[in-house]
Amino acid sequence: MSNGKLHKKTLGSYPSVSVVFSITLALFAIGVFGTLVIYSKELEKIIKENVRVQIYLTTKTSPEIRKKIEKELSEKGIVTTANDAIKFISKEEAEKQFIQDTGENFRQFLGENPLHDAYLVRINEAWQSKERLVELKKIIEKWPGVFQVDYKENLIESINQNITRIGLIIMGMVAVLLVIVVLLINNTLRLALFSQRFLIRSMQLVGAKKWFIQKPFLFRATLHGIFSGMLASAMLLGLIALATRHVEELKLIQNNDRLILLMASLLLLGMVVALISSYRAVNKYLKLSLDELY
């Protein structure tokens, strides 16, 4: 019996399961929102990489001029680094596509093909604002061989506005959740250490140094933080695997490097918050008077 009682009163001991469980759930919640941020950023990247501008050429544009236009688009950082960033569409191809889409053959009443050879280019993100697209249109239309530059202004502006709005909402939610998680972990550890307050005072009264009393609590809290971070990461991996199995398209916007960084951050967050919370709680009980301990 005495050994059992002594074990219960060991310095630094408190209900580990409930503490780890609470910290794990808190970290898992922040991990889920972090994953949403990563996926939304990757989706945003894909959407922006697919913003296209049409560059129509004059009817007598030579192959040399065309090569020069392609070179200018690449060297000035106007297009993305994708393999199909610059796609040439001849007026014959455009004619076939028009007939296929509309079922009408304009040659029958015009007698000729009025369409122009064109480039369909993926625009670099740096040029996708409303002001820069207007600037880009003016620049390209001054090049030899270029007839007209066209893009869906309203669509691009709508995409930019929605992406900004969604990004702000998600980041705001993550910020609020992060504060809640920190407070939750802090309160969990403070409540756990509450049962140790008399033992802390007893050690203090027999002359134990401050660091000697703090050390077991800080060590235990660090282990709990690391273990909780590992559990939260494992749960997050399971959730991602389950989601990907049911929605295979998620693989297209999955960034493994960022996910690994997120899980490492959960590990670090759990350890740091648990360590700081324990340090503050122990210090609080070291400073309380005997009456305040009750």
PEVEN-V506816 format. One record per residue. N is the residue number from 1. RES is the residue in one letter. PSI is psi in degrees with one decimal (* if undefined). OMEGA is omega in whole degrees, 0 to 359 (NA if undefined). Layout:
N|RES|PSI|OMEGA ; N|RES|PSI|OMEGA
//
This chain:
1|M|-43.5|182 ; 2|S|-36.9|178 ; 3|N|-38.1|179 ; 4|G|-43.2|179 ; 5|K|-39.0|179 ; 6|L|-39.2|180 ; 7|H|-39.9|181 ; 8|K|-27.4|184 ; 9|K|13.8|178 ; 10|T|137.1|182 ; 11|L|126.4|178 ; 12|G|-5.4|181 ; 13|S|140.3|175 ; 14|Y|169.6|184 ; 15|P|101.7|187 ; 16|S|-40.8|186 ; 17|V|-47.9|182 ; 18|S|-36.1|179 ; 19|V|-48.9|180 ; 20|V|-41.1|180 ; 21|F|-46.6|181 ; 22|S|-45.3|181 ; 23|I|-40.1|180 ; 24|T|-46.3|180 ; 25|L|-40.4|180 ; 26|A|-45.0|180 ; 27|L|-36.5|179 ; 28|F|-40.5|179 ; 29|A|-45.4|179 ; 30|I|-31.8|178 ; 31|G|-39.6|179 ; 32|V|-45.3|179 ; 33|F|-36.2|176 ; 34|G|-39.0|178 ; 35|T|-40.3|177 ; 36|L|-39.5|178 ; 37|V|-44.7|181 ; 38|I|-47.5|180 ; 39|Y|-38.9|180 ; 40|S|-36.7|178 ; 41|K|-40.5|178 ; 42|E|-38.8|177 ; 43|L|-41.2|177 ; 44|E|-41.7|179 ; 45|K|-44.2|180 ; 46|I|-43.1|180 ; 47|I|-45.6|182 ; 48|K|-30.6|177 ; 49|E|-18.3|181 ; 50|N|7.9|173 ; 51|V|119.2|187 ; 52|R|149.9|175 ; 53|V|138.4|179 ; 54|Q|127.2|179 ; 55|I|107.7|180 ; 56|Y|136.8|182 ; 57|L|157.2|176 ; 58|T|162.9|186 ; 59|T|-22.6|183 ; 60|K|35.5|179 ; 61|T|122.5|182 ; 62|S|161.0|176 ; 63|P|-34.4|179 ; 64|E|-43.3|179 ; 65|I|-39.1|179 ; 66|R|-43.5|179 ; 67|K|-37.2|179 ; 68|K|-39.4|178 ; 69|I|-44.7|179 ; 70|E|-41.8|180 ; 71|K|-43.2|180 ; 72|E|-42.1|180 ; 73|L|-39.3|181 ; 74|S|-46.9|186 ; 75|E|-27.1|182 ; 76|K|6.1|178 ; 77|G|27.4|182 ; 78|I|-34.6|183 ; 79|V|164.5|178 ; 80|T|177.4|181 ; 81|T|5.1|180 ; 82|A|152.1|182 ; 83|N|-35.5|181 ; 84|D|31.9|181 ; 85|A|-32.8|179 ; 86|I|112.3|182 ; 87|K|122.4|180 ; 88|F|131.1|177 ; 89|I|114.1|179 ; 90|S|160.6|181 ; 91|K|-25.0|176 ; 92|E|-42.5|176 ; 93|E|-42.1|180 ; 94|A|-37.0|179 ; 95|E|-46.4|180 ; 96|K|-41.9|181 ; 97|Q|-38.5|180 ; 98|F|-45.0|180 ; 99|I|-40.3|180 ; 100|Q|-39.4|183 ; 101|D|-38.3|187 ; 102|T|-22.4|183 ; 103|G|9.1|181 ; 104|E|138.4|179 ; 105|N|102.9|184 ; 106|F|-15.5|178 ; 107|R|-28.9|183 ; 108|Q|-31.3|180 ; 109|F|-12.9|175 ; 110|L|-28.4|180 ; 111|G|-1.7|179 ; 112|E|172.3|178 ; 113|N|109.1|184 ; 114|P|-2.7|183 ; 115|L|165.4|181 ; 116|H|150.5|167 ; 117|D|147.4|184 ; 118|A|159.0|171 ; 119|Y|132.9|173 ; 120|L|110.3|188 ; 121|V|142.3|175 ; 122|R|119.4|186 ; 123|I|135.3|176 ; 124|N|144.7|183 ; 125|E|-32.2|182 ; 126|A|-20.9|182 ; 127|W|9.7|191 ; 128|Q|-0.4|175 ; 129|S|159.7|183 ; 130|K|-45.2|182 ; 131|E|-42.7|183 ; 132|R|-30.6|177 ; 133|L|-38.9|176 ; 134|V|-43.4|179 ; 135|E|-42.8|181 ; 136|L|-42.1|179 ; 137|K|-44.5|180 ; 138|K|-40.3|181 ; 139|I|-51.1|185 ; 140|I|-36.9|182 ; 141|E|-13.4|176 ; 142|K|-11.3|181 ; 143|W|144.4|175 ; 144|P|135.6|177 ; 145|G|-9.2|181 ; 146|V|126.8|180 ; 147|F|-46.9|184 ; 148|Q|148.9|174 ; 149|V|130.7|184 ; 150|D|142.6|175 ; 151|Y|158.2|181 ; 152|K|89.9|186 ; 153|E|-47.8|183 ; 154|N|-38.9|180 ; 155|L|-46.3|181 ; 156|I|-42.5|179 ; 157|E|-39.3|179 ; 158|S|-41.4|178 ; 159|I|-47.2|181 ; 160|N|-43.8|181 ; 161|Q|-44.2|181 ; 162|N|-40.6|179 ; 163|I|-43.1|179 ; 164|T|-44.1|182 ; 165|R|-47.4|180 ; 166|I|-41.0|179 ; 167|G|-43.3|180 ; 168|L|-40.4|179 ; 169|I|-47.8|182 ; 170|I|-44.8|181 ; 171|M|-36.3|177 ; 172|G|-42.3|179 ; 173|M|-40.3|179 ; 174|V|-41.3|180 ; 175|A|-45.0|179 ; 176|V|-44.2|180 ; 177|L|-37.6|179 ; 178|L|-42.4|177 ; 179|V|-44.3|180 ; 180|I|-43.3|180 ; 181|V|-45.5|180 ; 182|V|-44.9|180 ; 183|L|-38.5|180 ; 184|L|-47.3|179 ; 185|I|-42.7|180 ; 186|N|-47.1|181 ; 187|N|-36.9|178 ; 188|T|-46.2|181 ; 189|L|-35.4|178 ; 190|R|-41.0|178 ; 191|L|-38.1|179 ; 192|A|-39.1|181 ; 193|L|-13.3|180 ; 194|F|-36.7|180 ; 195|S|-12.7|182 ; 196|Q|4.2|189 ; 197|R|-37.2|181 ; 198|F|-33.6|177 ; 199|L|-37.6|177 ; 200|I|-43.7|180 ; 201|R|-38.9|179 ; 202|S|-44.3|178 ; 203|M|-37.6|180 ; 204|Q|-38.9|182 ; 205|L|-29.4|180 ; 206|V|6.2|173 ; 207|G|10.7|180 ; 208|A|137.8|179 ; 209|K|155.8|182 ; 210|K|-46.7|182 ; 211|W|-35.6|179 ; 212|F|-38.2|179 ; 213|I|-40.2|183 ; 214|Q|-36.0|190 ; 215|K|-50.7|181 ; 216|P|-35.3|179 ; 217|F|-43.7|181 ; 218|L|-39.8|179 ; 219|F|-45.9|180 ; 220|R|-42.1|180 ; 221|A|-40.1|179 ; 222|T|-45.2|178 ; 223|L|-42.9|179 ; 224|H|-40.3|179 ; 225|G|-45.1|180 ; 226|I|-47.3|181 ; 227|F|-42.2|179 ; 228|S|-40.1|177 ; 229|G|-39.7|179 ; 230|M|-43.0|179 ; 231|L|-43.2|180 ; 232|A|-40.7|179 ; 233|S|-41.4|179 ; 234|A|-42.7|178 ; 235|M|-38.7|180 ; 236|L|-41.5|177 ; 237|L|-42.4|178 ; 238|G|-42.0|179 ; 239|L|-42.6|180 ; 240|I|-43.6|179 ; 241|A|-41.7|180 ; 242|L|-44.1|180 ; 243|A|-41.8|180 ; 244|T|-34.3|179 ; 245|R|-36.0|181 ; 246|H|-29.2|178 ; 247|V|90.5|186 ; 248|E|-25.4|181 ; 249|E|-18.8|179 ; 250|L|-24.5|178 ; 251|K|-28.2|181 ; 252|L|-26.7|182 ; 253|I|22.0|180 ; 254|Q|122.2|179 ; 255|N|98.5|185 ; 256|N|-35.3|180 ; 257|D|-44.5|180 ; 258|R|-33.6|178 ; 259|L|-40.1|177 ; 260|I|-42.1|178 ; 261|L|-38.5|178 ; 262|L|-44.2|181 ; 263|M|-36.2|175 ; 264|A|-35.9|178 ; 265|S|-37.0|177 ; 266|L|-41.1|179 ; 267|L|-47.3|181 ; 268|L|-42.3|180 ; 269|L|-45.9|179 ; 270|G|-43.5|181 ; 271|M|-48.1|185 ; 272|V|-47.2|182 ; 273|V|-42.1|179 ; 274|A|-40.9|180 ; 275|L|-48.8|181 ; 276|I|-41.9|181 ; 277|S|-43.1|178 ; 278|S|-41.8|180 ; 279|Y|-45.8|181 ; 280|R|-40.2|181 ; 281|A|-45.8|179 ; 282|V|-43.3|179 ; 283|N|-38.3|180 ; 284|K|-47.0|182 ; 285|Y|-25.9|177 ; 286|L|-27.7|184 ; 287|K|-12.7|183 ; 288|L|147.7|174 ; 289|S|169.1|183 ; 290|L|-39.8|179 ; 291|D|-38.9|181 ; 292|E|-28.0|179 ; 293|L|-27.8|179 ; 294|Y|*|NA
//
